[in-house]
Amino acid sequence: MSPSLEQLAEELEAVAAKLRGGAVDPEEAAELVERCAELAGELGAEVDARARRAGEAEGQERLL
């Protein structure tokens, strides 16, 4: 099971806060930026999937 939108958003917030804190070395900062990008991609994919499912369900209701 994939993480929920809330879980992904919370992790993104935590990683971004750590990055903004500035108490990281350049290598760790690069890793944090990469993780933020990964999380943003996962969030975007989940939102798209939910929108598709909602659109499909709406289409099926019209057929009934």
C-alpha positions in Angstrom: 0.0 0.0 0.0 1.3 3.4 -0.9 1.6 6.2 1.6 -1.4 8.6 1.8 -1.3 12.1 0.6 -1.2 13.3 4.2 1.9 11.1 5.0 3.7 12.2 1.9 2.9 15.9 2.6 4.1 15.6 6.2 7.3 14.0 5.1 7.8 16.7 2.5 7.2 19.4 5.1 9.7 17.8 7.5 12.4 17.4 4.9 11.9 21.0 3.6 12.0 22.3 7.2 15.3 20.5 7.8 16.7 21.9 4.6 15.5 25.4 5.5 17.1 25.1 8.9 20.5 25.4 7.3 22.3 23.1 9.8 23.2 20.6 7.1 26.4 20.1 5.1 26.3 20.6 1.3 26.1 16.8 0.6 23.2 16.3 3.0 21.5 19.4 1.5 21.7 17.9 -2.0 20.2 14.6 -0.7 17.4 16.6 1.0 16.7 18.5 -2.2 16.6 15.2 -4.1 14.2 13.7 -1.5 11.9 16.8 -1.8 11.8 16.2 -5.6 10.9 12.5 -5.1 8.2 13.3 -2.6 6.7 16.1 -4.9 6.7 13.6 -7.7 4.9 11.0 -5.6 2.4 13.6 -4.4 1.7 14.7 -8.0 1.2 11.1 -9.2 -1.2 10.4 -6.3 -3.2 13.5 -7.0 -3.4 12.6 -10.7 -4.5 9.0 -9.9 -7.2 10.2 -7.6 -8.4 12.7 -10.2 -8.6 10.0 -12.8 -10.5 7.7 -10.5 -12.9 10.5 -9.6 -13.5 11.2 -13.3 -14.1 7.6 -14.1 -16.6 7.2 -11.3 -18.4 10.4 -12.5 -18.5 9.0 -16.0 -20.0 5.7 -14.8 -22.7 7.6 -12.9 -23.8 9.3 -16.1 -24.3 5.9 -17.7 -26.7 4.9 -15.0 
